[in-house]
Each structure stands twice: as structure tokens, then as C-alpha cells.
């Protein structure tokens, strides 16, 4: 007695399903190619430049630098875009009067 294969055979996808997948694939590739590259950032204080990772906000970087530069306790944060696309973030100490 011979045994028959009882596993169900998968039916081939319909041509409309295949064409829908083919149309979708190039769109997804274009969308991923058009994502903007991360902006390079440089933090400056006086003549010093710092390059922390992208995961830190300007406020977090300033908070960290206050331990080394106490005069940054009341600093302002200025941002400007350079010609090469780099975002320059400058910390400036606030001039105050004493007493």
C-alpha cells in the first residue's frame, strides 16, 4: 500500500498580489534612501570645541560642562547652521554684576 503526501500544497500567489508587492518594494526603498542624514553637531565654549554623541541634548551638555566651567551656571545657548551643514551650538556666559 502506498502512502500519499498529506501536506497541503500552497497555491501560487495571484498575479495581482505579486504586482502589488513589486509596486510596493521600490517605494519603500526610495523612502529609506530619502531620510536625511543625521546633522553633525559641534558644541563651543570660548575657544574650546566639544563633540558629544547625538543622544545628548544641548541642555545636558551644558549641565555636564558646568562642573568644569562654573561660569556657565547661567549660560545662554545659541545655535546656528554652518555652510557645511554642521549645527554649531555655542554656550555664552552671562555677564552679571556682583553685589
N, C-alpha and C positions, 0 to 999 in steps of 0.2 A: 504494500500500500504506500503510495507516495504522499509526502506532506506538501501542503500548499502554503505559500507565503501569505501570512495573515496580516502583515503590516500594511497599513493604509498607504497608498501612493499619494504623494502630494500632486495636486493639479497644477499645471503651469499657470503662472500669473496671466491675467488677461492683458491684452496689448495696451488698454487704457491705463492700467496700473503701472505698467512698465514705462510708458511715455510720461506719466505724471512724475515718476521717480527721476527720470532723466531730466525733466524740466526743472525739478527742484534742486538737484545737485549743483548745477553751475551757479544758481542764485546764492546758495549757501557759501560757496567758495568765494564769490565776489564780496559778500557781506563780511567774511572774515578777513579778506585782503584789504578792505577799506577802513578797518578800525585804525584810529590814529595811534601812532607810536607814543609811548609814554614821554612826557615832557621832561627834559633834563633840568634839574634844579641845582642852583648854587646859592648858598647862604653866605652873606658877607657881614662882617662887623669890622669897621675900620679897614685895615689892610689885610685882614685875615679872611680866608675863604674856607667854607665847610661843605662837605658833600655827604650828608647823611642819606640813609635809604629813603625810598619813596613812601615807606609806611609811616613816616613821621610828619606831623603837621608843623607848620611854622611856629605855632604856639608851643608845641612840645620841644622843638629845637631850642627856642628861646628859653624855656623853663630850664632845660639842661645847661645851657650856657651861663645862666645866672649864677651857678655855682662857681664858675671860673672868672666871670666878669660881673661883680656885684653892681657895677654902674648900669647894667641892663635891667635892673629891677623895674624901672618904669619906661622901658624902651618902646619905641614905636616900630611897626613892621611895615615896610614899603615893598611893593612888588612891581617889577617891570619886565616886559618881554624883550629879550635881546634879538638882534638881527638873525642870529643862527638858530633861533627857536628856544634857547635856554631861558628859563624863568629865573631871574635874579631876585632874591629876597634879601633885603638889607635891613639890619637892625640898627636903629639910631637911638643913642641915649638922649633922654630928655634933659634939657638944661633947666635947672631949678635954682631958686635962691635958698640959702641956708638961713634959718633962724627967723 
